């Protein structure tokens, strides 16, 4: 039970900054993005404008954070976001609350 709780907490700590862009104008603290801001981030990341993010688009959207996290961690986050397991992330999957690992 403790391992599950710790895993969930770790995923939440690592994923939230990876999926959120810092607010314009900087600011020291992290700010929760609105659904509209998350949707706008999805639209920016969807390079081919097909309504789905590939793993490559998802990784590219992370910028410098991708290098810090490593491919294995990015793949893990991508898998958590890809709720229907079709190999891509829809806008609904991207903007939905993160699914807990099972």
C-alpha positions in Angstrom: 0.0 0.0 0.0 2.8 2.4 0.9 4.6 1.7 -2.4 1.4 2.5 -4.3 0.9 5.8 -2.5 4.5 6.7 -3.0 4.4 5.8 -6.7 1.3 7.9 -7.2 2.9 10.9 -5.4 6.1 10.5 -7.4 4.2 10.4 -10.7 2.2 13.4 -9.7 5.4 15.4 -8.8 7.2 14.4 -12.0 4.3 14.7 -14.4 2.7 18.0 -13.4 5.7 20.1 -14.3 6.3 18.1 -17.4 2.8 18.8 -18.8 2.5 22.4 -17.7 4.1 25.4 -19.2 5.2 28.1 -16.7 2.9 31.2 -16.7 3.9 34.1 -18.9 6.0 36.6 -17.0 7.7 34.0 -15.0 7.0 33.9 -11.3 8.6 31.7 -8.8 5.8 29.3 -7.9 4.0 26.7 -10.0 0.5 27.7 -11.1 -2.3 25.3 -12.0 -3.2 25.7 -15.6 -6.8 26.3 -16.6 -8.5 23.8 -19.0 -8.2 26.5 -21.7 -4.5 26.9 -21.1 -4.0 23.1 -21.3 -6.0 23.0 -24.5 -3.9 25.7 -26.0 -0.7 23.8 -25.0 -2.1 20.8 -26.8 -2.8 22.8 -29.9 0.8 24.1 -29.9 2.2 20.6 -29.5 0.1 19.1 -32.2 2.5 19.9 -35.0 0.6 18.2 -37.8 -2.8 19.5 -36.5 -4.5 16.1 -36.7 -6.0 16.3 -33.2 -3.6 13.8 -31.7 -0.1 13.9 -30.2 2.4 11.3 -31.3 5.2 10.3 -28.9 7.5 12.6 -30.9 5.2 15.6 -30.7 4.7 15.0 -27.0 8.4 14.8 -26.3 9.1 17.9 -28.5 6.4 19.8 -26.5 8.5 19.2 -23.3 11.5 21.2 -24.6 14.4 21.1 -22.2 12.5 19.1 -19.6 12.6 16.1 -22.0 16.4 15.9 -21.8 16.3 16.1 -18.0 13.7 13.4 -17.7 15.0 10.9 -20.2 13.2 8.8 -22.8 12.1 6.1 -20.4 10.3 8.5 -18.2 8.7 10.3 -21.1 7.5 7.0 -22.5 6.0 6.2 -19.1 4.2 9.6 -18.9 3.0 9.2 -22.5 1.5 5.8 -21.6 -0.3 7.2 -18.6 -1.8 10.0 -20.8 -2.8 7.6 -23.6 -5.9 6.3 -21.8 -7.3 4.3 -24.7 -3.8 2.9 -25.6 -4.1 3.8 -29.3 -0.5 5.1 -29.4 -1.4 8.7 -29.4 -2.8 11.3 -27.1 -6.1 13.1 -27.9 -6.9 16.6 -26.7 -9.4 15.0 -24.2 -6.7 12.6 -22.9 -4.2 15.5 -22.6 -6.5 17.8 -20.7 -8.1 15.2 -18.5 -6.8 14.6 -15.0 -3.9 12.1 -15.0 -4.9 8.5 -14.6 -3.4 6.7 -11.6 -1.0 3.8 -12.4 -2.5 0.4 -11.7 
